[in-house]
Amino acid sequence: AGRQFRAVSTSFWLLATSFGSILIMIFEPAFDSAGMSNSTRGWAYSGIGLGGFFLYCLTSYYYTPRKLRPSINEAARLAKQAELTLTSQ
């Protein structure tokens, strides 16, 4: 990988790590107040991870690659062509 791509991938890694740390800062006080044991917390974090996995599966199922989607210019051209067809009739 090129130097710039490594920098981008590293920045995404650090972003994901900081997001995970923020989630732990949010969930830990709630787990403490609920009196959860360490094993129960482990299962809770596993459930959160599993939820993220299912969200990823759902978004990847409905994802359309950019080359298969019409571009903004193409969509505007098709809309204008359809409008001209309707007005000329």
Secondary structure by P-SEA (a helix, b strand, c coil): ccaaaaaaaaaaaaaaaaaaaaaaaacaaaaaaacccaaaaaaaaaaaaaaaaaaaaaaaaacccccccccaaaaaaaaaaaaaaaaac
